Amino acid sequence: MSQTSTGTSDFEWVDDPTVVMFCITCVEGVQPAQVLELIGAEADHDGPADAMQVDTTAARQGTTGVRVASAGQWSVLIEFTSLRGADPDVLAALSTGTRAVALYRTGSGEGRLIVAEDGAEVTSFEPAIPRFRTGTEPDRYLTAMRVAGFDPDDDDGAAGEAEALELIRRLFGITVTTTMVFDGRWPAGHLPR
């Protein structure tokens, strides 16, 4: 299990063998229903759902299920079978007039952390290769990256997704825990496959 530099295990869900791919997208000041609308999801009118419920409904409907958690001033889009929140056009729309951060891992294990503000990518890098950063300000978060467990000059995969989640916590105050991701009952929506 990966542990962050603070020694917590809040992010052990990224190492769960059932989590093949995921996308977590946090958007400041945008309500969950609006996040669902901006990503093109049809809201599930059955009420809040946990991960198993939304997956079961999606499988029955032939769609991809998503949920949007609330975390203070932030909405947290949780995806396990899609990467809609990390799509450049969608992330630009989500961050217009505000901030958004997306962390994803594909089914083949590739991943990326992207911070966007007002429609523009500010900083973006692969958690396993933090040395290669892009964006309008690729070095904006160097100090926070070090505190979260990254070596910004590293290209050997010593850090990963747990450290990226710790960076999100340190920068924006959002803790994307195992309970939030799996057990939390949040507004749900469905995307066409």
N, C-alpha and C positions, 0 to 999 in steps of 0.2 A: 504494500500500500504506500502511495506517495504521501509524504507529509510536508506541509509547508514549513517555511523558516520559523513560524511561530509554534510549531509542534502540534497543531490542531489536526483533527481528522474530519473536519467539516466537509471536506471535498473527496471523501473516499469513494463516492459514487462514480467518479470518472474511471476508477479501476474495476468497477463491477463488470464481470464477464458478459452480462446481458446487455451492456451498453456498448454497442458496436459503433454507432455514430450518434452525434448529438449536435445541437446548436442552441446556445444560450445567448439571447440578445436582450440587453437591458436598455430601457429608454426612459429618460428623465422627463417628468411632467406630462406624460401622455397616459391616459386611462386605458385599462386593459381592452375595453370594447373598441377603442380607437386603434389600438395596436392590431387587433384582429382585422379591422377594416383596411388598414394601411398595407397589410401583407396579403390581402385578397382572400382571407378565410371567411367562410360562412360560420356565423356564431352558432353554437350548440345551445338550443333553448331549453335543454333538460336541466340546466343549472350547473354549478361547479362540479368538477370531476377530478379524480386522482388519475395517475398515469395509466393504471390498468383499465379503468373505465373508459378513458378516451381512446385507448388502443383497441379495446373490444368494439366500441361503437364504430371506429374508423374501419376496422376490418370488415364489419358487417355491411358498411355502406360503400366499401371500396374507395375510401378516401384516406388522407393522411391527417392524423389528429395532432393538434397543438393545444397548449394551455398557456395562460398568461397570469403569472403570480403578481401580487403586490408586495413591494418592499419599500416602505416609506414613500418618498416622492417618485419612486421608480416602478415601472412595469417590467416584468421579466418574462420574456417569451421563451417557452420550453419546447424544444422539438427533438424527437428521437428518430424520425424517419424522413426528415426533410432538412434543408439548410436555407430556408426562405429568408430568415433574418439576416443572413450574411451575404445575400445577393447584393451586389453593389448598388443597383437601382433602388432596391427595397431599403437598404441601410441608409442611403441618401434621403429617401422620403421619411424614414423614421427619425432621422436626426435633424431635419429641417427645423430651424428655430430652437433647437435644443441639443442635447448630447445623447449618444448611444454607443454602446460597446457590445461587440459580438465575439463569442468564442465558439469555435466549431471544431469537430473532428469528423472526417469522412469515414466511410466504411473501410477504406484502405489504410486508415491511420494518419492521413495527412491532416494538419490542423492549422488554425490561424487565430490570432487575437487582433481585432480591429477596433480602434477608437475613432468615432466620427463626431464632428461638430458642425452644425448648420449645413448639412449636406455634403461635407467634405471629409475625406479620410485624413485624419491627423497623424496617427501612428498605426502601423500594422507590422506584425511579424509572426513567424512560426514559433510556438513555444519551445520546440526542440532546437531551433536555430535562431536565438534572439539577436545574433550579430547582424543579420540581414534584415534591417528595418526599412520600411518605406513610409510614405505619407508626406503631408506638408510640413510636419515637425517630427521626424522620426526619432529624435533624441529627447523629446519633451519629458519622458517619464523615466529617464535613466536611474535617478536616485531611488525612486519607488520600485523599479525593477530589481535593483540590488537588494533592497530590504525584503522583497517578496521571495527571494531565492534565485533570481536570474543573475547570470554573468553576461552583461550586454555585449561582451566581446567573444562569447562562447559560440562555437558551431559544432559541438559534439553531442548534443542531446542530453546534457546533464540535468536540465530542468524540463518541466512539462506542463500539463494541463492544471494540476493542482496549484502550481506556482502562478499560473495565469489567473486562476480563480482568486488566489490570495492577492494578486495585483489589483484585480477588480475590487476586492474588499477594501484594500488600502486607499485606492484612488477615489472610489465612489461610495463606500460604505455599504455595499451590497454583498451579503453572504449567501451564496447559492448552495445551500446544504442538501444533503441526502433527503432529509424530510421534505424540503421544499420541492425537490425534483420528482420524487416518487410518490409521497404520501399526501402532500398538500392538495386540497380540493380547490381548484381555481377555475375561472371562466375558461371554457374550451371552445375550440372551433375546428373546422375541417377544411382542408385544401384538396382540390382535385388531384388525383395521382397522375 
